Amino acid sequence: MAPAIKLVGIDKSFGAVHANKDINLNVSAGSVHGIIGENGAGKSTLMSILYGFYKADAGDIFVNGEKLNIHASQDAIDAGIGMVHQHFMLVDTFSVLENIILGAEGGALLRKGVDKAREELNRLEREYELEVDIDALIGDLPVGLQQRVEILKALYRGAQILVLDEPTGVLTPQEADHLFRILNALKDQGKTIILITHKLREIMAITDAVSVMRQGEMVAHRETAKTSTEELAELMVGRKVLLRVEKGEASPAHAVLEVENLTATDKSGVVRVKGVSFNVRAGEIVGIAGVSGNGQSDLLAALSGITKVTGGKILINGKPFVGGPPQGAADVRHMGLAHVPEDRQRMGLVIPFEAWECSILGYHNEDECCRGPVIDRPKVIQESLRKMEAFDVRPQDPNLVTGNFSGGNQQKIVLAREIDRDPDILLVGQPTRGVDIGAIEFIHKRLIEMRDAGKAVLLVSVELDEIMSLSDRILVMFDGHIVGEIPASEANERILGLMMAGINPDDDEEAA
């Protein structure tokens, strides 16, 4: 049987960036095939070529043995290829049904097309465990159900080959498990699945085969049953990587950060943090778990002085912090708090600035950065180089524009700036989002070193592995509330996943 997908010599450049270099790939029909690689390895570019978003500079695409010229997404859809994007392509104010038939309405008279679509969707839902209210508005559905709609949309258009890009990034563990059951059901029906993910455990759990990309090249193909997470990580990075976090027991001391009944709103005036109370002690890492959008980002913004709190108290080393913008962030830094924001490019860096300039953002008015009223550029550049060496930023060039560093090295620039100030407490949001495996290993080590030096660390991450590996205590947020606290030693994915969905594990008979 011909492969469902065969790529031969695919090559693609964007200016000086050679994103795909002579890529060859075979995906067996009726299989789940994983594609992994570090950030910027070229995975999404390759799949975008397959789906018609980009046109390859060279190479051939074969679908079920037939050579095709895919110039646009409609060509891919016509060839039976569907794609579920990392960021869903749905209209919030449309119903499920309207989203699914959008662009495939079936003619000028909508009623006939709608009735036919309703019948077909009911069949697909039953056959593939994709139950969802097809008359519900997309904006009213949780992200797990929105993802089902994307899969239904692809199947409705006749997809026999389904590409999923980082599909579990916004799901609870229970939702991810259900997705895997759906993918297995699709495979059993003869569908072919291509899974792009950076989560090696998911690759091992769901795929039949895996291909590894590094720096735009395809460097390895493996049968999943004959490989391991350690081998795949080494293939991705090009060296051995420590996948586990090594740490001893914490020795927590006094409370550095105390939060009492805190309330905060977003820019639209919607209450996002609802009466939250907790503390973080010196010498411990407290992790906050939760599905993205449940108030974690707003909590960090309030604690770091970026947004003004609307109720409650914040105490840092026993002193109240009440400041909001425009001076709040500066005030809180002077009280011994440092902040690594969730979005490094939007909030942590100024991408067109040179690295030495970004190395003092927020601290540029401090005496050690200035000679009188003017920034002491030679001194700051020298200090920036010292930080780059300490945090293994590559290349070690303070004069390089920040946007020319990889995502992992941009993150290291932010971490170096904040940790080098020797803060009493570090707020860190999504520390390894979009970061390569090698950089993840380094960042985790530095956070453990801070804890062991007696610092307090508040960690927010949507990656449960990261939360469970780094944290000493774990808080869970749901709909703006802290719905539970658990020692990391007692946590597992099932318990945390239930709490993340707003369910008390004690009420679930299978939680244990």
N, C-alpha and C positions, 0 to 999 in steps of 0.2 A: 504494500500500500504506500502511495506517495505521501510524504510529510504534509501535514495540514499547512504548515508555513515553511518555506525554504528561502533564506536570504543568502545571496551570493555576491561577495565583493562590495557590500554597501559602504559608500564613502560620503562624508558630508563635512563641509567646513563652513564656518561663519567668520568671514574675514580671516584673521590670523589664527583663530581657534579651530583646530582639527577635531571635531566632536566625535566622528565615527571614522575609523581607519580600517578599510578593507574587511568588513564584518561578514562572517559566515555563520549561519544558524539554521538548524533543523529542529522543528517542533513536531513531534509525533501526533497524529490524529487521535482524539479521544484521551488526551493526557493533560495533566496539570504541569506546566513547565515554568520554573522560576527563573527570573533574571535579576541578578544582584550585582552590586558594585558600589563603590564609594560615591559620595556626592560629586557630581560633575564627571562621572565615568562615561556618560553617554547613553545610559539606559533609556531615558525618556525621549531623547532625540531619535533613537532607533525605532521606538514604538510610534513616535509621531510620523516618521517616514512610512511605516507600515499602514498607519491610519490616514495618510494623505494630508497631514498638516504641513509637512515639509516634503520637498522633492529631493531625492538623493542626487548628489553630483555624479555618482557612478554606481553601478551594481544592478542586480536583477532581483525581482520579487516573484516567487512562485506560490500560488495558493492552490492546494490540492493537485499539484503537479502541473498547473497551467501558469505560464508566464503572463503577468499582468503589468500594465502601466497604470499606476495609481497616482493620479494628479491631484485629487481632492478627496475629502472624506466620503462624499457620495460614491466614489469609485470603490472605496473600501467597504462601505455598507452593502453595495450591490454585489460585492464578492463574498458576503457573509461574515464580515469582520465588524465587531462591535467594540466600543471602548468605554470603560467607566473611569472617569478622570478623578484625580485626587481631590480636586475642587469641583463639586457637582455642577453640571450644566442644566439647572432647573430654574423655572420661573416661580418665585415664592407665591405670587398672587393667583397662579393657575392651579386647577385641581390636578390630581394625579393623572386622571384620564386625559386632560387637556395637554399636559406636559408630554405624555407618551405619544399622542397623535400629532403633536406640533411638527409640521414639516412633512407629515405623512397622513393628511386628513382624508384622503380618498376621494377627492373631487370637490366641485363647487358646492354641492348639496351636502352639508355636513351631517345631517341626521343619519343617513344611511351608513356613512363612515363611522360615526360615533357608535351606533348600535353594533356594527360588526366588531369594532375595537373592544367594546365592553364584553362581548361574548368571548373573544380571543384572550383577553386579559384574565377573565375568570378561569379559563382553561390553564393558562400559564401559571397562575397563582397556585392552583391545585396541584399541578404536575411537579412544580419545583419548590414548594414550601415558601412561596414569595407573597404570603398573604399581606394585603394592605388595602385600606379603604380607598377605592379608586375615585370616590367623589370628594375626598378630603383635600383641603388646600395644602400645598407643599409646605408653606411657611408654618403650618400647625403640626407638622410631623417631626419627630426626633430624627437625628442624623442616620440612625440605623435603618429606619424605614425609608428615608430619602435615598439611601444607597440601593435598597431593593427596587425603588422606582427606576433608578438608572439601569439596573440589570434588566428589569422588565422592558424598559424602552429598547434596549439592544435586542432582546429576544423577540419583541414584537416586530422589529424590522428584519427579522430572519437571521440573526447572528448565529453562526455555527462555531465561530472562533471569537472568544471574549478576552479582551485585554483589560486587566485591572491594575491601576497605578496606585500603589500604597493604600490598599483598600481598608486597612484596619486602623489607620491613624486617628480616626475620630470615633472609634467604637469602644464600648466596654468589652471586657473579656467574654461575657456571655453573648454579646452581639457578634463578636468575632467568631466565636464557636458556631453560632447559627449560620454565619456567612460561609464557614468552611463546610457545613452540612449542605448548604445550597450548592456550593461548587462541586462537591462530590456527587450530588444528584445530577447536576449538569453533565459531569463527566460520564456518569452511568448511562446517560441518554445519548452519548456519543459526541458531546460538545468538547471543544478544545479550549483550555484556559491558559493564558499567559499571565503570570503574576509578577509584577514589579514590586519589590519590597526590600527594605534594609534590615528586616527582622529575621535573623537567621533561624530562630526557633520555629517561626511560621513556615519557612522554607522546608525545614526538616519534617514538619507535621503534615503538610498538605501536598507537596509536590512529588512528582514521579522522577523528574530530571531538573537539573539546574545548570544555568550558564553564568559564567562570571566575567564581568567587564572591569577593566582597569585602564584609566587614562585613554579612553576612546577605543580601546582594543578589546577583542574577545580573547580572554587568556585561558579559559578552561571550560570544559563541559563535563558534568558528572551525573551518574545515576544517584539519586538522593540516598537510596539505601546503602550505597557503597562509599559515602563520604561522611563528614562530621562538621559541626559548627567550627571547630578549630581549624580544619583544613580550609574551609570556605573563607574564613576570616583572613587566613594567611594569603590565600589566592587574591582576595580583594585588595589587601594592603601591600603585599609583596614582602612581608616579614611576619614573624610570629607575633601574635597579639594576645595579651592576657584578657580573657573575656569575663573573668569574675573580678569583683571588687574585694580586695584584701583589706580587712580592718579588724582591729581588736575591739574589746568592749569599751563603750563610752563611759566617761566619768563626769556626768553633768554636775554643774555647780549652781550658782545663783541665776535667777532669771534676768536675762539681758533685755529681752523684748516681752512686754506684757500688753495684751490686747483685751479690752473689756467692752463687750456689747457694741462692737464697731458696726456702723452703718455707712455705706457709701453708694453714690449714684454715678451713672455714666453721663456722657455729655448731653444725652437726650433727657436727662432727669429721671431715668428709670432706675429703681433701686436694685443694685446688683449684689451688694454685700449686706446681709440681713442679720444684725445682732450677733456678730461673731466674737467669740472669746477664746483665747488660748495664750500660751507663753512659749518662749524658746529660751533654753538655758545655755550658759557657757559650757562648751565642751560637748555639744550634741548637735545632730542634724535632725530637724523636724521636716518631714516631707508632707506636702499637700497633694493628694491624689484627687482626680476628678476628670470627667469628660470635659473637653474644652468648651468654654462658654458658660460655666456654672459659677462664675464669680471669682475664680482664682486670679485672673489678670487684673480685675478691678481691685482686689485686695492688695496685690503688690503695688499698684499705682497709688493707693491711699497710704500704705505704709512708707513708701519712698518719697512722699510729699509731692507727687506729680498731680494728684487730684485731691481736692479738699474733702475731708470726712464730714458727714452730715450728722453723726451721732456717735457716742461712745468715747473711749479713751485709748490713747497709745502712750505707753511708758517705755522709755529707752534708758536703761541703767537707773530706773526709778524716777526719771525726770519726765514730765509730760511733754508730748509733742503734739501741737495743735495746728501747726502751720500748713497751709495749702499753697497753691500757686499764687504769685510767681516765685516767691522766695522759699517755699516749703522744701524743695529738693536740696537747696543749699543748706538750709537750717539742719535738716536731718543728717546730712553728711558731717556737719560739725559736731553732731552728737554721737558720732562713732558708727553710723550705719552706711554701708555701701550697697550698691544695687547693680546687678547684672540683668538688664531687661530681657523680656522674652523675644523681642524682635530687634536683633542687633543692628540691622541696617536702618530701620526706621527710628529707633530710639537710642541705640547704644553708640552709633558711629555717624559721622558725616562722610558718606562714601567718596565725594570728590576731594576731601582733605587728604593730606599726606599722613602717614602713620604716626609721625611724631606729634602732629596736631591732635589726632584722635586720642593719643596717649595721655592727654591732660584735660580732655573735655570734662567740664564740671569742676575742675581744680585749677583752671587756668589763671585765676586771680590770687592763688595762694602765693605766699612770699617766696617759696622755693622755686617757683616757676618764673618769677619776674625779676627784673632789674629796674627798680623804681616802678613807673607805670607801664613799662614795656616788657613783653615776654622775652626772657633770656633764651633766645633760640638755640645757640650752641649748647647751653647746659641742658635744655629740654631734649635736644636731639641725642645727646650722650646718655641721658637717663632713659630715653626711649629704647636705645640700643641695649642698655643693661636689662631692661624688662623683657625685650625680645629674646635675649639669650637665656634668661631665667625661665621663660615660658615656652621656649622652643618654637618661636614664631618663624616661619619660613616664607620667603627669604628674609634674612635679618637686615632689612634696609629701611631705616626710619623715613627716608625721603620718597619711598614708593607710595603712589596713590593707594588709599585704603581699598578702593574698589577692585584693585588688581590682585589682592590676596584671595585665596580660597576661603570658603565659608568657615572651615575649621580654624584657619589662621586669623580671620577676622574675630572669631569668638575668643581666641587666645589674647588678642589685643585688648578686648574689653575686660576679660578676667584679670589680665596683668595690671591694668589701670586700677581696678577696684581692689584687688587683693593686696597689691603693693602698698596701699595706704594703711595696711594693718588695722582694719576695722574691728570693732567689737562684735558686730553682727553683719552677716552677708545675706542679702536677699538675692536669690538666683532663680530666674525663670527659664525653663526649658534649656538647661545648660548645654545640651548636646543636639539640639534641633538642627537638622541639616548638616551634621558634623560627621566627618569620616571616622571609621572605627579606631584608627590610631590616635586621633585627637580625643576621642571619647575616653580612651584609656588614660591619657594624660590628665584630662580635666577631672575625672573621678579621683585620681590620686591627689590632686591639689585640694579638692574639697575635703577629703579625709584628713589631709595634713592640717588644714585650718581647724577642723574639729579637734584634732589631737593637740593642737597648740592652745586649746582653751577658748576658741572662738565659737560663737553661735551661728548656725547656718539654717536659714529657712529656704527649703527647696520646693519649687513648684514644677511638676513635670507631668505630661500625659503618658509617659512611658512607665508602665507599672514595674518593669524589670529594674529600671533606674531608681524608682522610688523605694522598692523593697531592698535593693542592694545597698543603697547609700544611707537610708534613714535609720535612726534609732527609734523614733516614734513616727506614726503616720496618722495624719488627719485626713478626712475625706469630705469634700465639698459637693453639695448637690443643691441646685437652685438657690445659690447665695448663702446657704446655711452650712455650718459644719455639722454633719450628721453622725459623726463617730470618730473615735480615736482608738488606736490599737498599737501595741508594741510591734515593731517590725519583726521580731522573732516569732510572733503569733500570726502574722499576716500571710495570706495566700491570694492568688488571683481571684478565686471564687468569692471569698469574703469581701475583698475590696470591690470587685465588680458589682456585687449586689448593693453595697453601700453607695457606689457611684451612680446606681440607677434609682437611689432613694428607697431601697428595700432594707429592712432590718434583717441581718443574717440570722438572728435568733428566731425569726418568723419563718425561715425557710428550712425545711426538714433536711435538705441535702447539703446545707452550708458546710457541714463538717466533712 
